[in-house]
Amino acid sequence: MKSFKYLALSTMIGAVLAFTAACGATEEEGTTSSSQTAGNNTEQQASDEDKQLQGEINIDGSSTVYPIMEAIVEEFGMTQPGVKVSVASSGTGGGFKAFIAGSTDFSNASRPIKDEEKAQLEEVGLDYTEFKLANDGLSVVIHKDNDWVDYLTVEELKQIWVEDGNAKKWSDIRADWPDEEIKFYSPGTDSGTFDYFNEVILEDAQIVESATLSEDDNVLVQGVTGDVNAIGYFGYAYYAENKDKLKVVPIDGGNGAVEPTNETVESGEYAPLSRPLFTYVKNESVKNEEVYEFLKYTLENAAVLSEDVGYVRLTDEEYEEALKVLEGLK
């Protein structure tokens, strides 16, 4: 009798222990399952962030904007090597021609789009959106050994650059300057830089016929560095890149001579040669994930990269607003 009770009690204790062990195992399995689910979610999120895209993006336009876009393309390529991004610099006007023809996704511009270009885009049924990337101070430059030009007024700039039928000499501008003929280097007529200079300095008058015109700013740099009597103009980044070979000319827009710097361009003090830089995107192209991600990357990094190549960043608020516009397109 006593053995039976002992056996029964042992059996009951064994059952209780087995039940407890089973519950513990179930709870442990449940915990493991939850951890695996959380881990899977984290992995999925990381996978989305690291998703590798494929495709092609074509960009053309302003040679002034080119250094910014080139830097962005290089950095973007490190994160998305499967996306082939081609960047050309045929000038703002040339870029818009390609944009209108439908051969590019982006058109870089160193001036706002013209009414006639808007009309042509409307005619072909192409919707687009303008995004401002940075600011630029169009820089007037001379040879580093030119020791007579200390500054120029807007009126003197116009006198130098407008065709009047005569060979221009430095002494024609100020009598105590050398009696030497001026050599001219200017962006080509397809350039937004030319358009801007034409608008604020030439005021639609004819540029000097003897000027060497080129869409390639490096050609202009070489021209000015090769002749002590030369004068030229181009975007601030190209001056910054060649400071050791060139001298920038302070410009008096009516309130004293001001040299282009990040501070004077951002404040607008460097007038009237401060200007915004743009890129235009086809709305239809933004529907392609690689284009959307590239433009998002551009707006998120334009501040740092524009300064890296010599331009002036926008405010954080301007970039944030641009990102909101992009989300609306998506």
C-alpha positions as CSV (number, residue, x, y, z in Angstrom):
1,M,0.0,0.0,0.0
2,K,2.8,2.3,1.0
3,S,4.7,1.5,-2.3
4,F,1.6,2.3,-4.4
5,K,1.2,5.7,-2.7
6,Y,4.9,6.5,-3.3
7,L,4.6,5.4,-6.9
8,A,1.5,7.5,-7.5
9,L,3.1,10.5,-5.9
10,S,6.2,10.0,-8.1
11,T,4.0,9.8,-11.1
12,M,2.2,13.0,-10.3
13,I,5.4,14.9,-9.7
14,G,6.8,13.6,-13.0
15,A,3.7,14.8,-14.8
16,V,3.9,18.2,-13.2
17,L,7.6,18.5,-14.2
18,A,6.9,17.4,-17.7
19,F,4.1,19.9,-18.1
20,T,6.3,22.7,-16.8
21,A,9.1,21.7,-19.2
22,A,6.6,21.6,-22.1
23,C,5.3,25.1,-21.2
24,G,8.8,26.5,-20.9
25,A,9.7,25.0,-24.3
26,T,6.6,26.5,-25.9
27,E,7.4,29.9,-24.4
28,E,11.0,29.7,-25.6
29,E,9.9,28.7,-29.0
30,G,7.5,31.6,-29.1
31,T,10.3,34.0,-28.0
32,T,12.6,32.6,-30.7
33,S,9.9,33.0,-33.3
34,S,9.4,36.7,-32.3
35,S,13.1,37.3,-32.5
36,Q,13.2,35.7,-36.0
37,T,10.3,37.9,-37.1
38,A,12.0,41.1,-35.9
39,G,15.2,40.0,-37.5
40,N,13.5,39.3,-40.8
41,N,11.9,42.8,-40.7
42,T,15.3,44.4,-40.0
43,E,16.9,42.5,-42.8
44,Q,14.0,43.4,-45.2
45,Q,14.5,47.1,-44.3
46,A,18.2,46.9,-44.9
47,S,17.6,45.1,-48.1
48,D,15.3,47.9,-49.3
49,E,17.9,50.5,-48.4
50,D,20.7,48.6,-50.1
51,K,18.6,47.7,-53.2
52,Q,20.7,47.8,-56.3
53,L,19.1,49.5,-59.2
54,Q,19.6,49.1,-62.9
55,G,19.1,51.5,-65.8
56,E,20.4,54.4,-67.8
57,I,20.1,58.2,-67.2
58,N,21.1,60.8,-69.7
59,I,22.0,64.4,-68.8
60,D,23.1,67.3,-70.9
61,G,23.3,71.1,-70.6
62,S,25.3,73.8,-68.9
63,S,29.1,73.6,-68.6
64,T,28.8,75.7,-65.5
65,V,26.5,73.1,-63.8
66,Y,28.7,70.2,-65.1
67,P,31.2,70.1,-62.2
68,I,28.3,69.8,-59.7
69,M,26.6,67.0,-61.7
70,E,29.9,65.3,-62.4
71,A,30.6,65.1,-58.7
72,I,27.1,63.8,-57.9
73,V,27.3,61.1,-60.6
74,E,30.7,59.9,-59.3
75,E,29.3,59.6,-55.7
76,F,26.0,58.1,-56.8
77,G,27.9,55.5,-58.9
78,M,29.6,54.2,-55.7
79,T,26.2,53.4,-54.2
80,Q,24.4,52.3,-57.4
81,P,27.0,50.9,-59.8
82,G,24.2,49.3,-61.9
83,V,22.9,52.7,-63.0
84,K,24.7,54.1,-66.0
85,V,24.6,58.0,-65.8
86,S,25.9,59.9,-68.8
87,V,26.6,63.6,-68.5
88,A,27.4,65.9,-71.4
89,S,28.0,69.7,-71.4
90,S,26.9,71.2,-74.7
91,G,25.7,74.4,-73.0
92,T,22.4,75.4,-71.6
93,G,20.8,76.0,-75.0
94,G,22.2,72.8,-76.4
95,G,20.9,70.9,-73.4
96,F,17.4,72.2,-73.8
97,K,17.5,71.2,-77.5
98,A,18.3,67.6,-76.5
99,F,15.7,67.8,-73.7
100,I,13.0,68.9,-76.2
101,A,14.1,66.3,-78.7
102,G,13.5,63.6,-76.0
103,S,17.0,62.3,-75.8
104,T,17.7,63.3,-72.2
105,D,16.2,62.9,-68.8
106,F,17.8,66.0,-67.2
107,S,18.8,69.4,-68.7
108,N,21.3,71.4,-66.6
109,A,21.0,75.2,-67.0
110,S,22.8,78.3,-65.7
111,R,19.7,80.4,-66.5
112,P,16.0,79.9,-66.2
113,I,14.3,78.2,-69.1
114,K,13.2,80.7,-71.9
115,D,9.6,81.2,-73.0
116,E,10.3,79.8,-76.4
117,E,11.8,76.7,-74.9
118,K,8.8,76.3,-72.7
119,A,6.6,76.6,-75.7
120,Q,8.5,73.9,-77.6
121,L,8.2,71.5,-74.7
122,E,4.5,72.2,-74.5
123,E,4.2,71.5,-78.2
124,V,5.8,68.1,-77.9
125,G,3.7,67.4,-74.7
126,L,6.6,67.1,-72.4
127,D,6.0,68.0,-68.7
128,Y,9.0,69.0,-66.6
129,T,10.0,70.4,-63.3
130,E,12.7,72.9,-62.4
131,F,15.1,72.3,-59.5
132,K,17.5,74.8,-58.2
133,L,20.9,73.3,-57.2
134,A,23.2,76.1,-56.1
135,N,24.2,79.7,-56.7
136,D,27.1,81.0,-58.8
137,G,29.0,84.2,-59.1
138,L,29.9,84.7,-62.7
139,S,33.6,85.7,-62.6
140,V,35.4,88.2,-64.8
141,V,39.1,87.1,-65.0
142,I,42.3,88.5,-66.3
143,H,45.9,87.2,-66.6
144,K,47.7,86.9,-63.2
145,D,50.4,89.4,-64.4
146,N,47.8,92.1,-65.3
147,D,48.7,94.7,-62.7
148,W,46.5,97.6,-64.0
149,V,43.0,96.4,-63.7
150,D,42.0,96.8,-60.1
151,Y,38.2,96.7,-60.6
152,L,35.7,97.3,-63.3
153,T,32.3,99.0,-63.2
154,V,29.3,97.5,-65.0
155,E,29.5,100.4,-67.5
156,E,33.2,99.7,-68.2
157,L,32.4,96.0,-68.7
158,K,29.8,96.9,-71.3
159,Q,32.2,99.3,-73.0
160,I,34.9,96.5,-73.2
161,W,32.6,93.8,-74.5
162,V,30.2,95.5,-76.9
163,E,31.2,95.6,-80.6
164,D,31.6,99.2,-81.7
165,G,33.5,98.7,-85.0
166,N,36.9,99.5,-83.5
167,A,39.7,97.4,-82.1
168,K,39.5,97.7,-78.3
169,K,42.6,98.8,-76.3
170,W,42.9,98.9,-72.5
171,S,43.7,102.6,-72.9
172,D,40.2,103.1,-74.4
173,I,38.7,102.1,-71.0
174,R,41.0,104.2,-68.8
175,A,43.6,106.5,-70.2
176,D,46.4,105.5,-67.9
177,W,46.0,101.8,-68.8
178,P,48.3,100.2,-71.5
179,D,47.9,101.1,-75.1
180,E,47.5,97.4,-75.9
181,E,44.7,95.5,-77.7
182,I,42.4,93.5,-75.5
183,K,42.0,89.8,-76.2
184,F,38.5,88.4,-75.5
185,Y,37.4,84.9,-74.3
186,S,33.7,84.2,-73.9
187,P,31.4,81.3,-73.5
188,G,29.6,80.3,-76.7
189,T,26.1,81.5,-77.6
190,D,24.6,78.2,-76.6
191,S,25.8,78.8,-73.1
192,G,23.6,80.0,-70.3
193,T,26.6,81.9,-69.0
194,F,26.7,83.8,-72.3
195,D,22.9,84.4,-72.0
196,Y,23.2,85.8,-68.5
197,F,26.2,88.0,-69.4
198,N,24.3,89.2,-72.4
199,E,21.3,90.1,-70.3
200,V,22.9,92.0,-67.5
201,I,26.0,93.4,-69.2
202,L,25.6,93.5,-72.9
203,E,21.9,94.2,-72.8
204,D,21.4,92.4,-76.1
205,A,24.1,94.4,-77.9
206,Q,26.5,92.5,-80.2
207,I,29.5,91.0,-78.4
208,V,32.9,92.0,-79.9
209,E,33.5,90.2,-83.1
210,S,37.1,89.4,-82.2
211,A,36.1,87.3,-79.1
212,T,37.0,83.7,-79.0
213,L,33.8,81.8,-78.2
214,S,33.7,78.3,-76.7
215,E,31.3,76.1,-74.8
216,D,34.3,74.6,-73.1
217,D,35.3,76.7,-70.1
218,N,38.7,75.1,-70.0
219,V,39.4,76.6,-73.5
220,L,38.6,80.0,-72.0
221,V,40.9,79.4,-69.0
222,Q,43.7,78.5,-71.3
223,G,43.1,81.5,-73.5
224,V,43.2,84.0,-70.6
225,T,46.2,82.3,-68.9
226,G,48.1,82.5,-72.2
227,D,47.9,86.3,-72.8
228,V,48.6,89.1,-70.4
229,N,46.1,91.4,-72.3
230,A,43.3,88.9,-72.2
231,I,40.0,89.1,-70.4
232,G,37.3,86.4,-70.0
233,Y,34.4,85.3,-67.9
234,F,32.9,82.0,-66.7
235,G,31.4,80.3,-63.6
236,Y,33.1,80.8,-60.2
237,A,34.1,77.2,-60.0
238,Y,36.4,77.5,-63.0
239,Y,38.1,80.5,-61.4
240,A,38.4,78.8,-58.1
241,E,40.0,75.8,-59.8
242,N,42.6,78.1,-61.5
243,K,43.2,80.7,-58.8
244,D,47.0,80.2,-59.1
245,K,46.9,81.1,-62.8
246,L,44.2,83.8,-63.0
247,K,43.2,87.0,-61.3
248,V,39.5,87.7,-60.6
249,V,38.2,91.3,-61.2
250,P,36.1,92.9,-58.5
251,I,32.9,94.4,-60.1
252,D,31.2,97.7,-59.1
253,G,27.5,97.3,-59.6
254,G,26.8,100.7,-58.1
255,N,27.7,100.1,-54.4
256,G,31.5,99.7,-54.6
257,A,33.7,97.0,-56.0
258,V,32.9,93.5,-54.8
259,E,34.8,90.3,-55.5
260,P,32.9,87.1,-56.0
261,T,33.1,84.8,-52.9
262,N,30.8,82.4,-51.2
263,E,29.6,85.1,-48.9
264,T,29.0,87.8,-51.4
265,V,27.3,85.5,-53.9
266,E,25.0,84.1,-51.2
267,S,24.1,87.5,-49.9
268,G,23.5,89.0,-53.3
269,E,26.2,91.7,-52.6
270,Y,28.1,90.5,-55.7
271,A,25.7,92.2,-58.2
272,P,24.6,91.9,-60.9
273,L,26.7,88.8,-61.7
274,S,25.3,86.4,-59.0
275,R,22.9,83.8,-60.4
276,P,21.1,80.5,-59.6
277,L,22.0,77.2,-61.2
278,F,19.3,74.6,-62.2
279,T,18.6,71.2,-63.4
280,Y,15.3,70.4,-65.2
281,V,13.8,66.8,-65.1
282,K,11.2,65.2,-67.3
283,N,8.3,64.3,-65.0
284,E,7.7,61.0,-66.9
285,S,11.4,60.0,-66.2
286,V,10.9,60.4,-62.5
287,K,8.5,57.4,-62.6
288,N,11.6,55.3,-63.3
289,E,13.0,54.3,-59.9
290,E,16.6,54.9,-60.9
291,V,15.8,58.5,-62.0
292,Y,13.8,59.2,-58.8
293,E,16.6,57.8,-56.6
294,F,19.3,59.8,-58.6
295,L,17.4,63.0,-58.3
296,K,16.7,62.4,-54.6
297,Y,20.5,61.7,-54.1
298,T,21.2,64.9,-56.0
299,L,19.0,67.1,-53.8
300,E,20.3,65.5,-50.6
301,N,24.0,66.0,-51.6
302,A,24.0,69.2,-53.7
303,A,24.8,71.4,-50.8
304,V,28.1,69.7,-49.9
305,L,29.1,68.8,-53.5
306,S,28.4,72.2,-55.0
307,E,30.7,73.8,-52.4
308,D,33.3,71.1,-53.0
309,V,33.5,72.2,-56.6
310,G,33.5,75.9,-55.9
311,Y,29.8,77.0,-55.9
312,V,27.6,78.3,-53.2
313,R,25.1,76.1,-51.5
314,L,21.4,76.9,-51.0
315,T,19.7,77.1,-47.6
316,D,18.7,73.8,-46.0
317,E,15.1,74.9,-46.3
318,E,15.4,75.3,-50.1
319,Y,16.7,71.7,-50.4
320,E,14.0,70.4,-48.1
321,E,11.3,72.1,-50.1
322,A,12.8,70.6,-53.3
323,L,12.6,67.1,-51.9
324,K,8.9,67.7,-51.1
325,V,8.4,68.7,-54.7
326,L,10.1,65.5,-55.8
327,E,7.9,63.4,-53.6
328,G,4.9,65.0,-55.2
329,L,6.1,64.0,-58.6
330,K,6.5,60.4,-57.6
